[in-house]
């Protein structure tokens, strides 16, 4: 068991990205809070990370936990959940950063209500040069808010979201839930599970920078389009069952169907084959009545493009 002597364990997952890792660690060191300890979970790195982390540990700035056998991203995250003893935890990937004040803000909000399971913030998607590619915000909140699980899922269907990297997790709310190691949407499924029956804190300020490196081979890049579509079907089913099982009502179920259709429409107009095209149209999650006349024209245009092989 890894004991954290402060309220919050900031746990950084890393594997062979020493240059980016330095930025991540520096962002945590600059976060102006005395209520946390930093733990770096080194997943069998071979690029100089070991010596770098050893020097930081010798200086008393971090604690390194080194895996001699690679666990992978989600395996490493699950190791944190199963072995870190702390009241609260923030898990950061080694290429993401937090802004000054992030730790203090999420800690302040989580301690306002014992029912909170997670606290998230708005975030930037950034590239390797720290250029902002997209700012992910949500207009309904201007001040910090505490939402019930049902209200959170309602707003999530309308566009509210936060990254798992950088979000605060209340450790006694995770129970036996873990990150699924074989799912593209492991983070969303994990967060949804721990939120059910609890509350969610929202900080309506951008305090996390989620990096999209040019050399990252994402799970999506490793999948063909059909596999990627199946992942969407999988998470649609998870949320549908969650809504039914917890009696969230017909309005939320309707919003879920609309959200599924919107996502599938985007996949349909970019799909590579008739097989995928008709698989989407025939899906139980594709609701025809949610589409506009313009959408139907786009679907027809896609059909014609597939006919002529474009």
N, C-alpha and C positions, 0 to 999 in steps of 0.2 A: 504494500500500500504506500502511495506517495502522499505525504502529508503536506498540506499547504497551511502555513501559520498565519495567513491573512484571510480576509473575507473572500477574496477572489483569486482564483488561479487563472492566469492568462497562459494558455497552452498553445504553443506554436508547433505546427507539423511541418517537417522539412525533409527533403531528399534532393541532394545534389543541385541546389540553387543558391550557392553561397552569396552571390552578388545581390540577389533579391532579398534573401534572408536578412542581410544586414539592414536593409531599409525597413523591413518589418519590425525587427528588434528595436531599432532606433525610434520608430514611431511609438512603440509601447513605452520605452524609456522616457519619451517626451510627453507622456500623457498626464503628467502632473497628478498622480494619486499615490498615497501611501498605504492604500488598502489592498494591494495586490502583490503577488509574487509571480515571476516569469519562469515557466517551464518550457524547454524546447525538446521535442520528441524527434530525435534524429533517426530517420528510417534507413540506416545502413548507408550513409553518404560516403562518397569516395573522392570528393572534389576539393578537399581542404576544409570542409565544414567542421570536421572533427577537431582540428587544431584551433580553429576560430572559436568554437563553442567552449573548448577547454580553457582558453584564455579568459573568456567572459565569466566562466564559472569560478576560476581562480580569483577573479576580481570581486566576486560576490554579487554580480549583476543578474545572473540567471542560474537555473538548475538544468543540467542536461540529462536526459534519459536516452540512452543509445540502444537501438535495436540492432543486434548483429545479423538478424535475418529480416529481410524486407517484409513489411506488413501491408504495404499499399496505403493509399490515402484513407480509405474508409476503415481499414483494419487498424491503422494508427489512431484514427479518431475514436474508434471503439475502445482501444487500449486506454485512452484518456478517461472515458466514461467509466470504465471498470476498475481503474486503479488510482485515480486522483481523489483524495479526500479533501473536499472544500465545500463551502456553502454555495458559492457561485463559481461558474466557469465561463470563460470566453475562449473559444477555439479559433485560432487564426491559421490560415494557410500561409506558406512561406513567401508568397508573392503579393500578399494583401497588406494594407497599412491602415492604421486608425489615426484620426485627427486628435490634436491636443484637446483634452476635455471629454473625450469619448467615455473613458472609464468612469470618471466622476458622474457624468450624466446618467449612464445606464444604472449605476449603483444607487444613485439618489432615487430614481423612479422605482426600481425593483423593491426597495425597502418601504414603499408606501402601501403595499398590499401583499399580504402573505399568500394570496391565491395566484400571484403571477408565476408563470412557468418560464417565460422568455421575454427578453426586451430586445427589440430591434430598432434600427435607424434607417434613414434614407442613405443612399450610397451613390458613388461615382463608379462607372466602368472606365478604367484607364488602360492605356497601352504601355509599352516598354519605356517610353520617354516621359511617362507620367501625364501625357496628354489625355484630357477627358474625352472619351468617345461618346458617353451618354450619361446623363444624370437621372437617376431613378428616384422619383419623388411621388407624392400622392396629395392632391389638392384639398382633401377633406379635413386635414389636420394642420393646424398652425401652432398648437401648443401640445406639450406632452400629454398623452392620453393612455388610459387603462381600459382595455376592451374585454368583454366576456368572450368566451370561445366562439359562440354563435356570431357575435358582432364582428369578431376578427375575420371569420370565414366569409361573412357577408361582404366586408370591404375587400378581402382578398379576391373575391370573384369580380370585383370592380377595378382591380389593379393594384391594390396595396400589397407590398411584399418587402422582404428584407433578406439579405444573404445569411447563410448559416455562419460564414466566416465573419467574425466580429460581433455576432449577437451574444448577449448574455444568456446563459442557461442556469436555471435553479436546479442544483444537483439532486435534491430529494424529490423532484418531479419526474425524473427520467424513468424511474422504476426499472422494468426489464427491457425498455425500448432501446434499440441500437440502430446504427446506420446500416442499411442493407448494402452489402459489399458488391452486389451484382446488379444494381439499379442505377440508371442515369439520374434518377430523381431521388436518390437516397436522402439528401438533405431536406427536401420538402416533405417527404413522408415522415421522417424522424420528427421534425418540428410540429407537423400536424398531430402526430400521436401524443406528444407531451402537452400540447395545448388543450386537447379535449378535456373538459371538466375543470379547466383552470382559466387563467386570464393572461393577457398579453400586454406588455408595455410598448408604446410607440414613441420614439423621439423623432419629431418631424424636422430633423436637421441632418445634412449630409456629414457623417462622421466616419464613414468607412470608404476606403478606396479598393475596389475589387479589380485586380489586374487581369488583363487578357493578353498574355505574351504571344508574340508572333510565332515562337517556336514550341508553344504548348500543343501537344497532340491530344485533343479532347476526346472524351468518350464518343461524341457525335462523329468525329472524323474516322473513328475506328469501325463505325457501324454503317451498313448500307441503309438506304432510305426506309426500307421495310422494317428493319430492326428498330430504327428510330421511331417510326410510327407505332410499333407495338409497345414501346416504352410509354408513349403518350396514352395509349389505350389503358395501359396498366395503372397509371396514376389517376386517370379519369375514374376508373373503377374503385380505386382506393377512396377517393373523395366522395363518390356516390354512396358507397357503403357507409362511410363515416357520417354522412348527412342522414341517412336512413336510420342507422343504429342509434344515433343520439337524438332522434326526433327533432331535428332542427327546422322542420316545417316545409311546406310546399313552395314558399317563396324562394327559399335558399336552394331548393332542388331545381327550381326553374332557372335561377341564375346560374347554377352549375351547368345545366344543359346548354345555356346560351354561351357560356365561357368555353365549353368544349367545342361547340360549333365554330366559334370565332377562331380558335386555335387550328382546328381541322381545316377550315377554309383557307387559312394561310399556308398550310402544308399542301393542300390540294392544288393551289395555283402554281406551286413550285415543284410538284411531284414529277418524277422522271418517266413514268410508264402508265399505260392503261390499267395494269394490274393494281397499282397503288391508287390510281384515280378512282376506280370502282370500289376498292376496298374502303376508301374514305366515305364515298357516297352511300355505301350500304352499311356503314357502321351504326350501331345503336346510339352512339354519342353524337351523330350528325343530325341535327334537327332542321328539316327543310323550312319550317315556318319562321325560323329565326333569320332567314336570309332576305336581303333586299333585292329589288329588281336589278340593281347594278351588280350585286354579287352573282346573280344568275347569268348575267351577260359575261362576267369574267370566267365563270365555270364553263360556259359554252365556248368562249375564246380559247380556254385551255384545251378543251376537247379537240378543237380544230388544229391547234398546234401539235398535239399528240398524233393526230391523223396524218399530218404532213411530215412528221418526224422531227419537229423542232422543240 
